[in-house]
Structures are given as structure tokens and as C-alpha cells.
Amino acid sequence: MRNYIIYDLEATCWENNPDGYVQETIEIGAFRLNHFGEVRGKFNRFIRPVLHPTLSPFCRQLTSISQIDINRAGTFPEVIYEFWDWARIDEEDYVLCSWGSFDKKMFVNDCKLHELDASWAALHANLKAEYMAMKRLRRPVGLRKAVEREDILFTGVHHRGISDAENLTKLFIKYLGQWSV
């Protein structure tokens, strides 16, 4: 039976993206659903970046993630091993589902940075692209707009991994069976 890992990442960011600055994941928020759409688990961890360990004021404001949260967090390898165990990556059939391709790209880039295997991230569904096709939209829409279009109450804090994952999970469940995953 397939598990759906509905997830959202937050990453280091800067107002004007300085040349040479590499983004790193700073939060993983995820829900694990079974093929019936039942939530089977929740995962939320902060990650301490190693290249730029101090969050920019822009990043702290956008994500509402504090420097203290980041300082107390494990590094990417520590957290991703915990995520793999939680998601049952080695044990069960799964597909990673995110809003857009950024999150998959971040997993792959962080794995490369830390010299970890990234092949597990290949089983990925871009729900933003699928939603756009399903609704016959000419342009992609942001997660918050898509949730609100569907008369689903957007809860939590926008641009926080766990909140965005929760809202994406609500949208995913609404169209369960209609996604191509």
C-alpha cells in the first residue's frame, strides 16, 4: 500500500539573493497519509544550516523561524535520517508530494552538500503542476490561493513548513483519487 508524504520545506533566504549564497533547508513539515487519505503521522523539525548558520532578517520575518530554533536544531544529516525513518522510506511504497519542484530540488541539493544518497527524492509529485492541469489554469497559483479557491480554511502560519504541509494535506485529501500519483 502506498504512503503519501505531503511535505513542505523552508530554506535559508535573503532579500536580494546574493551571488554565491546557497540555500539550505531549515524546516521540514510533513504528513504521512495512507491510500485512503488517513493521516498516519506528522513530522516537524528545524534544521541548522552549515554554510550560513545565521538567518537573515528577511528569512526570519518571512518564515517566522527564530535563530534560537535553528541554533537548537540538528544538522541536515541528523534530521533527514529521522525523516527517512518516520516516512518509512526504506520499508514501504511511498511518493513525496509538494507544492512545486523547489522542495524536491532542496532535498537533492542538501543531500549533495552532505554527501548523502538523493535517489529516494526521485519519487516525487509536483502537486502545483497537477492542480494547474486539473483546474485548467493558465498560470500556476500559490498554495494559499489554491486552498482559498477550494473554500478550505487556510490555517497556521504561511511560509512555515508544518502549516503549509497541513494546508496542502487538506487540498490533497479533497482531490484524493484525482491526482496522478
C-alpha positions, -999 to +999 in steps of 0.1 A: +000+000+000+013+034-010+020+062+015+018+098+005+043+121+022+028+155+019+056+179+028+068+215+027+103+228+033+116+262+044+151+273+034+176+299+042+168+330+021+179+366+016+161+396+003+182+401-029+197+365-032+235+375-030+257+358-056+272+325-043+248+321-015+235+285-014+201+278+002+198+251+028+167+235+043+158+249+077+125+232+083+107+201+072+070+199+078+052+167+067+022+145+070+021+108+061-012+096+046-022+061+036-040+053+003-074+060+020-063+096+028-060+089+065-033+108+083-008+083+098+018+106+112+031+142+114+068+153+112+081+187+120+118+195+126+141+225+123+175+221+107+207+240+115+223+252+083+261+249+080+270+272+052+252+303+065+242+294+101+228+329+109+194+335+093+189+368+075+164+393+089+144+387+057+143+350+063+133+353+100+105+377+090+092+356+060+092+322+078+087+333+115+115+309+123+138+322+151+175+320+153+171+302+186+150+274+169+178+270+143+206+270+168+190+242+188+183+221+158+202+192+143+221+193+110+206+181+078+221+145+081+207+141+116+172+153+107+170+136+073+178+102+089+150+108+113+127+118+085+135+087+065+127+065+095+094+084+101+084+083+064+094+046+062+114+054+031+132+020+031+102-001+042+072+009+022+059+022-011+058+060-010+056+091-030+068+125-019+042+153-027+050+190-025+036+222-039+061+228-068+095+215-075+115+237-051+112+212-022+125+183-042+154+204-055+162+214-019+163+177-008+186+168-036+209+198-031+211+192+006+219+155+001+247+165-023+260+191+001+262+165+029+273+137+006+242+116+011+223+095-014+195+115-030+178+088-051+150+085-026+138+120-035+131+109-071+096+095-062+081+130-062+048+145-074+045+182-081+010+189-069+012+226-080+016+214-116-011+188-112-035+212-097-029+236-125-037+209-151-067+196-131-083+230-129-072+240-164-054+272-151-033+292-174-008+301-147+002+283-115-012+297-082+004+297-048-006+272-022-026+297-001-046+309-031-053+273-042-065+264-007-087+295-006-101+288-041-113+255-028-131+271+002-107+254+026-097+274+056-060+282+055-047+275+090-014+282+107+014+305+095+020+309+058+057+301+049+061+277+078+068+241+067+044+224+091+015+248+084+020+247+046+022+209+047-011+208+067-029+230+043-015+211+013-027+179+030-063+193+032-062+201-005-047+167-013-074+149+006-101+169-011-090+155-045-078+121-034-081+097-063-078+125-088-041+132-085-019+111-109+002+098-080 
